[in-house]
Amino acid sequence: MHNPFKEEEKNKINIFINLALEFNKTHNIFSRKEHDEVYKKDILDCEPLVKRIKNNTKILDLGSGGGFPGILLAITKPKSQISLIESSSKKCFFLRSVADKLALKNTTIINKKIEPNNNIGVFDIITARAFASIDRITKLTKTNCNKDTEYLLLKGKNKTIQEELTDIDKNLYLYEIIKLDTKTHERNMVLIKNNE
């Protein structure tokens, strides 16, 4: 199986997956049952984000859920500061326990719903996977951006992305759709930055 991670990262990723599957038995945070399934459908799905992000960045992951991509970024970008925002207390409890077990000192878990004009800070990168439409994400995070902030959003079909992009203000934002090389389903990453 394709494995783009370093040995130490792999060990932490395996522990993370096992913790997720264990927690899932009693709390149902996602619909996966097997280790390989989580690896293929969640870890490898988020891996293109990992490749795009440099170290030493401040990252905000919206609606982190079971920790994809937030926890994976925390494991693979130890010099970055990762904030995971998640409205479900149950999921935050899980995310905290993972961060604790893996000693992810670079991780902050924020248990709240992201609101426009929030005061959680300014970030270099804002990520999301299956969270909200592109327009909604940009509106919710206006106060979390400076002129250099980039959005890296994992999305599905190009057609849906094109529809979502009709709503964003093209004077404010530049975007690029990056087609991801998945064998089984259509997957794209959308990069959005300020149009200066």
C-alpha positions as CSV (number, residue, x, y, z in Angstrom):
1,M,0.0,0.0,0.0
2,H,1.2,3.5,-0.9
3,N,2.8,5.0,2.2
4,P,4.0,8.6,1.9
5,F,4.8,9.0,5.6
6,K,8.0,8.7,7.7
7,E,8.4,5.9,10.2
8,E,7.6,8.0,13.3
9,E,4.6,9.5,11.6
10,K,3.3,6.1,10.5
11,N,3.5,4.9,14.1
12,K,1.5,7.9,15.3
13,I,-1.0,7.5,12.5
14,N,-1.6,3.9,13.3
15,I,-2.2,4.7,17.0
16,F,-4.6,7.5,15.9
17,I,-6.5,5.1,13.6
18,N,-6.8,2.5,16.4
19,L,-8.0,5.1,18.9
20,A,-10.6,6.3,16.4
21,L,-11.9,2.8,15.7
22,E,-12.0,2.1,19.4
23,F,-13.8,5.3,20.3
24,N,-16.1,4.7,17.3
25,K,-17.5,1.5,18.8
26,T,-19.2,3.4,21.6
27,H,-19.6,6.9,20.1
28,N,-20.1,6.5,16.4
29,I,-17.9,9.4,15.1
30,F,-17.6,7.9,11.5
31,S,-18.8,5.0,9.4
32,R,-15.6,3.1,9.1
33,K,-15.0,-0.3,10.6
34,E,-11.5,-1.4,9.5
35,H,-8.0,0.0,9.9
36,D,-7.2,-0.1,6.2
37,E,-10.5,1.6,5.3
38,V,-9.6,4.5,7.6
39,Y,-6.1,4.6,6.1
40,K,-7.3,4.7,2.5
41,K,-10.5,6.8,2.9
42,D,-9.3,9.3,5.5
43,I,-5.6,9.4,5.9
44,L,-4.6,9.1,2.2
45,D,-7.6,11.4,1.3
46,C,-6.0,14.2,3.4
47,E,-2.4,13.5,2.4
48,P,-2.4,16.0,-0.6
49,L,-3.1,18.7,2.0
50,V,-0.1,17.6,4.0
51,K,2.1,17.9,0.9
52,R,1.0,21.4,0.2
53,I,1.5,22.9,3.7
54,K,4.9,24.1,4.9
55,N,6.1,23.7,8.4
56,N,6.0,26.7,10.8
57,T,2.5,27.7,9.7
58,K,-0.6,28.5,11.8
59,I,-3.4,26.3,10.7
60,L,-7.1,26.3,11.4
61,D,-9.0,23.1,10.7
62,L,-12.8,23.7,10.5
63,G,-15.2,21.1,11.7
64,S,-12.5,18.7,12.5
65,G,-14.8,15.8,13.3
66,G,-12.7,12.7,13.8
67,G,-9.5,14.6,13.2
68,F,-9.2,14.6,9.4
69,P,-7.2,16.6,8.4
70,G,-6.4,18.3,11.7
71,I,-4.8,15.5,13.7
72,L,-3.0,14.2,10.6
73,L,-1.5,17.7,10.1
74,A,-0.6,17.9,13.8
75,I,1.3,14.6,13.4
76,T,3.1,15.5,10.1
77,K,3.8,19.2,10.8
78,P,5.3,19.3,14.3
79,K,6.6,22.8,13.8
80,S,3.2,24.2,12.9
81,Q,0.5,25.3,15.3
82,I,-2.8,23.5,14.6
83,S,-6.2,24.7,15.9
84,L,-9.0,22.2,15.5
85,I,-12.5,23.7,15.8
86,E,-15.4,21.3,16.3
87,S,-18.9,22.0,17.7
88,S,-19.5,18.4,19.0
89,S,-18.3,17.9,22.6
90,K,-18.1,14.2,22.0
91,K,-15.7,14.7,19.1
92,C,-13.7,17.2,21.0
93,F,-13.3,14.8,23.8
94,F,-12.0,12.3,21.3
95,L,-9.6,14.8,19.7
96,R,-8.2,15.9,23.0
97,S,-7.6,12.3,24.0
98,V,-5.7,11.6,20.8
99,A,-3.7,14.8,21.1
100,D,-2.9,13.8,24.7
101,K,-1.9,10.1,23.8
102,L,0.3,11.2,20.9
103,A,1.7,14.2,22.9
104,L,0.8,16.6,20.1
105,K,2.0,19.8,21.8
106,N,1.3,21.8,18.7
107,T,-2.5,21.2,18.8
108,T,-5.3,23.3,20.3
109,I,-8.9,21.8,20.3
110,I,-11.6,24.5,20.3
111,N,-15.0,23.2,21.3
112,K,-17.3,25.7,19.7
113,K,-19.2,26.4,16.5
114,I,-17.3,28.7,14.2
115,E,-19.1,32.1,13.9
116,P,-18.4,35.1,11.8
117,N,-16.4,37.7,13.8
118,N,-15.0,35.1,16.1
119,N,-11.9,35.9,18.0
120,I,-9.9,32.7,17.7
121,G,-7.0,34.4,15.9
122,V,-5.5,34.8,12.4
123,F,-4.1,31.8,10.5
124,D,-1.8,31.2,7.6
125,I,-3.8,28.3,6.3
126,I,-7.5,27.3,6.8
127,T,-8.4,23.8,6.0
128,A,-11.7,21.9,5.8
129,R,-13.0,18.6,4.6
130,A,-16.7,18.1,4.1
131,F,-17.5,21.1,6.2
132,A,-19.5,23.7,4.3
133,S,-19.7,25.5,1.0
134,I,-16.7,27.6,-0.1
135,D,-18.7,30.8,0.2
136,R,-19.9,29.9,3.7
137,I,-16.3,29.0,4.8
138,T,-14.9,32.4,3.6
139,K,-17.7,34.3,5.3
140,L,-17.3,32.4,8.6
141,T,-13.6,33.0,8.7
142,K,-13.2,36.6,7.6
143,T,-11.7,37.6,10.9
144,N,-9.2,34.6,10.8
145,C,-7.5,35.9,7.6
146,N,-4.8,38.3,6.7
147,K,-3.8,39.1,3.2
148,D,-1.6,36.0,2.9
149,T,-4.0,33.5,4.4
150,E,-4.7,30.5,2.1
151,Y,-7.7,28.2,2.1
152,L,-7.0,24.5,1.3
153,L,-10.3,22.8,1.0
154,L,-10.8,19.1,0.2
155,K,-13.8,18.8,-2.0
156,G,-15.5,16.3,-4.3
157,K,-16.7,16.8,-7.8
158,N,-15.5,19.6,-10.0
159,K,-19.1,20.3,-11.1
160,T,-20.2,21.0,-7.5
161,I,-17.1,23.1,-6.9
162,Q,-17.9,25.2,-9.9
163,E,-21.4,25.8,-8.5
164,E,-20.0,26.7,-5.1
165,L,-17.5,29.1,-6.7
166,T,-20.2,31.1,-8.4
167,D,-21.1,32.5,-4.9
168,I,-17.7,33.8,-3.9
169,D,-16.6,37.3,-4.6
170,K,-14.1,37.0,-7.5
171,N,-12.8,40.5,-6.8
172,L,-11.7,39.4,-3.3
173,Y,-10.5,35.9,-4.1
174,L,-8.4,33.9,-6.5
175,Y,-8.9,30.2,-6.7
176,E,-7.3,27.1,-8.2
177,I,-8.9,23.7,-8.5
178,I,-6.3,21.0,-8.0
179,K,-7.4,17.6,-9.3
180,L,-6.3,14.8,-7.0
181,D,-5.2,11.5,-8.3
182,T,-7.8,9.1,-6.8
183,K,-8.6,5.9,-8.5
184,T,-12.1,5.4,-7.0
185,H,-13.9,8.7,-6.9
186,E,-13.6,12.3,-8.1
187,R,-11.7,14.4,-5.6
188,N,-10.3,17.9,-5.8
189,M,-8.6,20.3,-3.6
190,V,-9.5,24.0,-3.9
191,L,-6.9,26.6,-3.1
192,I,-8.2,30.0,-2.4
193,K,-6.2,33.1,-1.7
194,N,-6.7,36.8,-1.5
195,N,-6.8,38.7,-4.8
196,E,-4.4,41.6,-4.0
